[in-house]
Amino acid sequence: MKIFTKPTNTQKHTLYGSGLFVVLFLVFAFWFPEAFREKLGLWTFHILEIFGTFNLLLGLGSVLILLAIAFSPFGKRKLGKEKPEYSWFSWIAMLYSTGMGAGLLLRAVQEPVFYYTHPPRESVLSQGEFALQYTFFHWGLTPWAFYGLFGLVIAYNLYEKNGTILSSSVLEKRFQKTIWATMMDILTIICTLLGVVAAVGLGSRQLLDAVAYWMALEEIPSNLTIWLVLLVCAVAMYSAFLGLSRGIKIISNVNIGLASLLLLFTWIVGSELMVVGMFFKSLGIYLLEFVPVSLNIGDQKVAHSFLTDWTFFYWAFWLAWAPFTGVFIARISKGRTIRQFITGTLIVPALGTFIWFTVFGSNAFGLIESGKTTAESFGSIYSALFNFFSLFPYPLFSNTVSTILVFTFLITSVDSAIYVLSMFTDEGKAEPMRRYRIFWGISIALFTVVVILLGKDSLLQSVSQLLIIFALPFSFLFVGMVFYFLISVIFEKNKEG
């Protein structure tokens, strides 16, 4: 049996174009490593400098558009006529695991502590409250608005307009076989592929630190990273092979169950009352100052260097992840009303993220203030969480659960990416053939392994920088798709009226 059925021209061009990009990336990275990294760093810096403010406006606009749609009569519209495929719990579990799960483990302690010791500006708030406000800002409403708005455009086109999951399917039919349509789909695939490779690279490093913790290793064998990547991708490919209900949903449910257990454990063993007070104060000031902080104006203005290093970088990163996460969210949201969709992709996950960072951040602040440790012990995104739990009671339990979560959250990022890429290359079908899932599972594993072998951390940084670069053209595509969606909705409403 052949691995592929004969593709349509558009499908073939999309697949070949994506493959050509991967080959060119690896060739330049191998033959011209220093010049390649230098150019990528320079381009990334200039893009963040020039288009950073544009991304700020786009982030705030995405939040406001989603809220306006949710509170409008249009919010009552259902995405399809069928009942929802998944329960609320499983739906939230899948979109949360895909969109942010692995990153929350990396940053749970490290980022709040960084802002605690390096506040971006002066504030009347306490150090802890101010640190949490900025952590909320970078991980809260705005990233989920990028995901949710792109996902809503795709979901509306898929379930209300009988389109496909492809980005190009939002275009009128006469434009769907053009070179522009193919470029839209290639751009979406490249952003997805780079995003998942960066996630696997970072996640495998955190897994390595977990292995080093358990085995008391001072130096980690170099080939261990490769075996961990292959293991993660193999399990993820099997999960994607089983499909949404039998594979991805089950692992996502396990993720949320274990994460909730770890969160509850940390809250109970730590300082319950301090966490509650810190949560409401930080959330209140985050919401109160959301608009001026989003625009970086007035008393909330921070140094440009901070914006470039943190906010601009995050906004570009979230934008680049939007096609992958948004398409996956659209795929699992059939039967939801648009208001439910926005609540589930904007409000609920943001609140969960706020609680997560408050519990871990507040207790980390307490450990530093009590003199039990220093901020430097939480400086690494890879080891901060394990160092944190080593200072808590029952470290065996908490670090065991943390290690399992690093592994399972990473799997859900990869298996959902495999599924999304398979849909893209199988003509946008919501249930892609399994041969495509096998192909992309193997491709992601090989691409990640080659990146690690060629350049280790430096090339992983190059992947992240390349992701930022591709976020720029995608941001223009994003604006165009949202504009076209809003015009279509307004036109349809006037026609009905």
N, C-alpha and C positions, 0 to 999 in steps of 0.2 A: 504493500500500500504506500502511495506517495505521501510525503509529509504535507504537501499543500495541494489544495484543489487549484485549478487554473483561475487566477485572480482577474478581476476586471482591470482595465487600464489604470483607473484612479487608484484602486487598491494596490496594484503592482508598483506604481510610481511612489506611493506613500511608503511602502515597505522598502523599496530600493533606496529612496531618498534618505530614510532614517538609517539604513545600513551604511550608506556612503558617509554620513556624518560620523558614525562610530569609528569607521576605518580611518578617516582623516584625523579625527581627534587622537587616536592611538599612534598614528604615524608621526604627527607633529610632536606629541608628548615624548615619543621614544627617540627620534632623531635630533630634535632641537629642544631638549628639556629646559635649559636655562632661559633661552629666548622666549619659549612658549609661556613659561610661568611669569616672566617679566612683562610680556605683552598683556597677558590676561589680567595681571594685577593692575597694570596701568589703565586698561579699558574699564575694569570694574570700578576703579577709583573715579574716573571721569564720568561714568554713567551715574554713579551714586551722587556725585557732586552736581551734575547738571539736571538730572531728572528726579532727584530725591524729593523736592517740593511737589512735583507732579504726583508722585506716589502718595505723599501725605494727603493731597486733595482727593486722590482716587480712593484712598482708604476711608476717609470721612464720608465721601459721597456714597460709597457702597453701603455703609452702615445706615445712612439716612434714607437711601432708596429702599432698602429692605424694610425698615420700620414703617415707611410711608405705605408700602404695598401691604404690609401686614395689617395695618389699621384701616385700609381702604376696603370698600365693598369687594374689590377684586380678590381680596384675601380668602373669601369664602369658596372660590373656585377649586374644584378637585382636579388633581393631576391624574386623569384617567377615570374610567367609570367603575373599575373593580375595587374591591376592598383592599386595604393595605396588605402587602405580602408578609410583613413582619410586625411583631409586637413592638410597642413603644420601647421596651427595654432592649430588645435585639437591634432595633433600628438605631437607637442612640449609641449602643455599644459598637456597632460596625462603623458608623460615621466618625465616632470619637477615636476609635482605635486607629482608623486609617489616617485621620487628619492631624492628630497631635500626640497620640499615646507615647511613642518612643521618645519624642522631644521632651515631654514632661519629666521623664526619668532622668534625662541628661541634665536638665536645668532646675529641677525641683529645689535644690539647695544652693547650687552655685550662683545662679543669677540674682536671687534676692540678697544674698550675702555680698555680692559685688556692689550692688546699688547701696547697700547698707554702709559699706566702707568707702565707696566712691560715689557719693550723691551727685547727680548731674547738675544740680543748681541748689540755691538756698531755699529753705522752706520752713514754715512755722510748725510743720508736722514733726513728730518724733522720727528718729532715724528709721525705725522699723516700718512705720506707716508709710513714709515716703518711699522706701525701697519697694514695698508691696504695690504702691500706686503705679510705679513705673513697670513693675513686672506684669501687673494686670494690663497695662496699656499695650505692652508688646505681645501678650499672649491672649488677649481678651476678645472684645467685639470685632476689632478690625480684621484680624486674620480669618475669623469665622465668617465675616461679611464677604471677603474675597471668595472663600469657598462656596458660601451659600448663594451669592448672587450669580456666579458662573453656573453653579449646579441648577439654580432655578431656570436660567435661560435654556439649558440643555433639557431639563425635565419637562418644561412647558412645550418645547418643540417636539420632544419624544412622545409625550402622552396626549397632548392636545392637538398637535399638528401632524401626527403620524410620521414624524421624521425618524432619524436614527440618532445614535449616541455620538456621531461624529460632529466636530465643531463646524465643519463646512455644511452640514445639513440645515443650519439655520438660514442659509442663503436660499434664494429662489431656485427652483429646479434647473432653470436654464444656465445658472452659474455653477452648479455643483460638479460639473465635469471639466472645469477650467483649471488652469495652472494655479490660480489664486486659491481655489478650494483645496487643491493638493498641498499647497504651501501652508495653509491653515492647519491641516491635519498633521503634516510633518512637524510643524512647530509644536503642536500639542504633544506629539509622541516624544520629541526630543526633551521637552521640559519634564515629562513624566519619567523618562529613562534616566536623565541626569539627577532628578530628585530622588529616585529610589536608590541609585548607586551611592549618592551622598549619604542617604539614610543608612544603608547597609554598612558603608565604611565607618560612619560614626558609631552606629550601634554595635558593630563587631568590636570596636575599640573598648566600649564600655563592658562588653562581655569578657574581653581579655582581662580587664581590670578585676572583674568578678572572679575569673579563674585564678588570677594572681592572688587575690584575697584568700580564696579557699585553699589554695595549695601553698600559700606562704612563699610565693616566688618573688625574688627581687628582679629577675630578668626573665622575660617571656620568650619562649622559642619563636623564631620568626615564622616558621611554617604553621604555627597554631592559628594564626589569623586566617589563613587560607582554608583550613579545615572548618573553622567556625562559619565562614561565609558559605562554603559549600553545604554545610549542615542546614543553615538557616534557609538557603534557597531551595534545597531539596524538600524540606518540610513545607515551605511556602508553595512550591510547585504542586505538591500533593494536595494541599488544601485548596488551591485554585482548581486543580483537576477535579476534585470532588464537587466543586460548585459553591454557590452562595449559601445555600441552606445547610448542606452537609459538612462543609469545610470552614469557610470564612466566618459564618455566623457563630458556630460553636466556639471557635478560638476567640472571637471578639467578646462573647459572653463570659468566657473564662477570664479574659483580660480585665473587664470591668469588675467582675466579682473579686478577683485578687487585689486589684487596685483599691477598691472600696475597703477591703479588709486591711490592707496596709495603711490606708489613710485613717481608718478608725483606730487602729492600734497606735499609731503615732499621736493621734489626738488624745487618747485616753492615758497613755503612758507619759505624755508630755504635759503641757500646761493648758487645761481645757478652757478656763475662764479667760486667760490672756489671749488665746487664739480667737475666741468669740468676739471680744472687744476689738481686737486688731482687725478682724474681718470686716465688721460693720463700719469702722472708721475709715479704713482704706478703700472700701467699696464706695462709700459715700463721697469721698473726695475725688475718687476716680471718675464717677459719674458727673459730679459737679464741674470738674475741670476738663472733661473729655474733649469738648470742642476746642478750647484754646490750646490744650496740649497737642491735639491732633494737628493743629495749624501752626504750632510753635510760635505763639504770639503772646504779647503782654507779659505779665509776671511769670507766666509758665514757660517762657522762652529759655531754651538750653543752648549750650555752646554748639557750634556747627560741627566740631570734631566728634561730639557725642552722637549727634544725629547720624553722621556718616558711619561711625563704628557700630552703632546699634540700630536706631530706628529705620534709617534708610535701608540698611542691610536686611533687617527683618521684613520690611514691607516688600522689598524686591523678592525675597525668599518665599514669602507667603503667596505672592502673585504667581511665582513660577510653579508652586505646588497646586495652585487653583485648578488647572485643567485636569490633573490626575484625581485630586480629591473631589472636586466638583462633579466630574463625570461619574465617579463611583457613587456619590451621594444621590445623584439623579437616578442612577440605575436601581437603587434600593428604595426609592420613595414613591413608587406607584401607589395610588389610592389615597395619599395624604392630601389634605387641603393645602393651599398655598400658605395660609396662616399657620397651619401645623408645621409645614416645611420650614418656614422662617423661624418659628419658635424652637424647633428641634435642631436647626443648624446655626442659630445665632445666640439665642438666650440661654438655653439649657447647657450646651457645652462650655460657654463662657463662664457661667456660674460655677460649673464643676471645676474649671481651671482655677478660678479665684479661690475656691475652698482649698484645692490642692496646694497651691503656692502659699496660702496663709498658714496652713498647718505645718508644712515643712519649713517655710521661711521663719515663722515666729519662733519655733523651737530651736532653729539654728542660731537666731539672734540671742536667745536665752542662754545657750551653751557658751557663746562668745562672751556675753556680759558677765556670766558667772565665773569666767576664767578657766573653764574646763578644757577649752581649746582655743585656737586662734583662727582668724578668718582665712589664713593661708591654707589650712587643712581642707577648706572647701573651695579651693581655687581651681581645681580641675573638674571639667564637666564629666569626665569618665569615672573618677573615684570619689567625688564629693558625697554621693548618696551612701556609699559603703562606709566611708569615714564617719558620716553622720550617725548611722545606726550602730557603729562600733562603740559609740559613746552612750547609747541607750541600753536599758535593760533588755534582756533576751535578744542579743544581737544575732544569735544563730537563726532564730525564727525570722526576724525582719530582713536579714540579708539573704536568706534562702528565698523568701517571697520576692525580694527585689531582683534577684538573679533570674528567677523564673519569668518575671514580668519583662525584664530586658529582652529575653529570648522571645516570648510570645508576642509582645508589642511589635518587635522587629518583624516577626513572621506576618502579622496582619498588614504591616506596611507593604511588604513584598508581595504577598498573595493578592492583595487588592490591586496592586500595580500590574501584576501579571494578567489579572482579569481585565483591567481597563485596556492595556496594550493589546490584548487578544481581541477585544471588541473593536478597537480601532482598525486592526488589520484584517478583520473578518467582516468588512463592509458595514461596520457599525452595529452589528447584530447584538441584541441584549443578552443572548446566550451563545457566546462564541464556541466554535468547535474546539474540542480538547487538544487537537494537534497544535493549535496556536498557543494554547496555555503551556504546553510542553516546550514549544519553541522559545517563548519569551522567558520561561523559567530558566532554561539552559542559557539563553543569551544574557540575562541579567547576571547570573552567576559568573559566567566567563568574563564579561565586561568588568565586573567588580574585581575579580581575581587579577586580571591583567593590569588594572589601574593600581592595585596594591603592590603587585610585583614590580611594576615599572618605576613607581615613584613614592610608594608608601604614603606618609602623611602629606607630603608636598603635592602629590598628584591629586589626592583627595581634596586638598584645598583648591586645586585647579578646577576640579569638577564643580565645587561650590561656586567658584568665581564664574565659571561658564554658565551655571544656572542663573546667576544674577544678570549676566549679559543677555541671555535669552529671555529673561523676564521683561526686558524693555520692549522688544517687538510684540511679546504677548500682551503687555499692558495696553498697547494700541488696539490689538485685536479684541481684547476684553472690552474696551470702551466702545468699539464699533458694534460688538455683539449685544451689549447692554442697551445701547442706543436703539438698535434695530428692534430689540425685544420690546422696549417701552413704546416705540412708535407703533408697533404691531398691536399692542394691547390697547393703546388709545384709539387707534383706527377701528379696531374690532368693537370697542365699547360704543363709539359714535355710530357705527353701522347698526349695532343692536338697538341703540336708542332711536 
